């Protein structure tokens, strides 16, 4: 008998003995091991992508790069990253998470190591473009896994856990990469961050298996997961009709527009913060290492703020959609703190305002990444997540290019202003377009 058949028999036996409604405490913990493994994939993902941003002051000085040159290099990553969110989501739904994410990590780790060989704008941009192809798989894969492995009331916390890896990875990159670059040279920092992916790969292949074929999952845990999921596991549409139905769904467009108008904020702070601290505040690379990690810690707190509050509301009887959208609305308030950051005299006040803004952004982002699994069947969650990431990546690339031009011609001020206001429009899109699954036709 196959492993899937054994689990189904054990699940039926559990239900017949009165254990069909197990509590989280009595069920197993495999789902939490799984999501923490995804957390570490996100950490390694962000250390890899942040390596260039952290050492960019050294590279820009060595090769006499302008802010427009840096925008081209950073934007190359975002364009391929956006494309992979879309195509990678479709690929993940077709092939499965275990193999697809393993191959993606191998690819992005090798590319990151090879980035240390670059010596021109074209070279850096080419390797960054390839890096985006690999790293674009991480979030669709994680969102799909959460949709499969978690009931509604735990889902936003699970998303907060894996998404917080971006903040932790960014903070660790800000702390570690400067010291590697100063001790061994900036080229070796790419080797260091690239090798981390292979360490994670061994953990992933041991921990993760699909829910219906996992050798260590208990029938009680499967029952807890299955009974706590409102959205069906499979969609009714097939083939091309499934994708056409998705494109006609107002929920899809609410998620897409919401993320397209918020993700550029993250890219702005992630990619430009080290350069901003160097340009506008006179920070050396060593001083960047001392301070640039702080906004990422604030973002990490924001991930759990959004996840825990919305999960608490769902447990208290608030509808899933209402709980998610109102958390987004309240998260807009701290994001506005980023607007005056470029104009205050004190660098410490500026960093504090940036920390508050990223706290609010991360709270919003956790909800944005949770909505696909709240609103769509599991077999299209990666596709919907990928479509929203595609739009967000394109908007983010355009914003990155715009920041480079604005800084060369004016200052960082207009970019901080735009980053503070865009979430207001994103949240309006959620309230106007998102509807509970029962009130819209599903694909």
Secondary structure, DSSP 8 states (H G I E B T S, - for coil): --HHHHHHHHHHHHHHTT-TT--TTTS-SHHHHHHHHHHHHHHHHHHHHHHHHHHHHHHHHHHT--HHHHHHHHHHHHHHHHHHHHHHHHHHHHH-HHHHHHHHHHHHHHHHHHGGG--SHHHHHHHHHHHHHHHTHHHHHHHHHHHHH--HHHHHHHHHHHHHHHHHHHHHHHHHHHHHHHHH-HHHHHHHHHHHHHHHHHHHHHH---GGG-TT--HHHHHHHHHT--S-SS-S--THHHHHHHHH-HHHHHHHHHHHTTHHHHHHHHHHHHHHHHHTT---HHHHHHHTTHHHHHHHHHHHHHHHHHHHHHHTT--HHHHHHHHHHHHHHHHGGGGGGGT-S-HHHHHHHHHHHHHHHHHHHHHHHHHHHHHS-HHHHHHHHHHHHHHHHHHHHHHHHHHHHHHHHS-SHHHHHHHHHHHHHHHHHHHHH---GGGS---
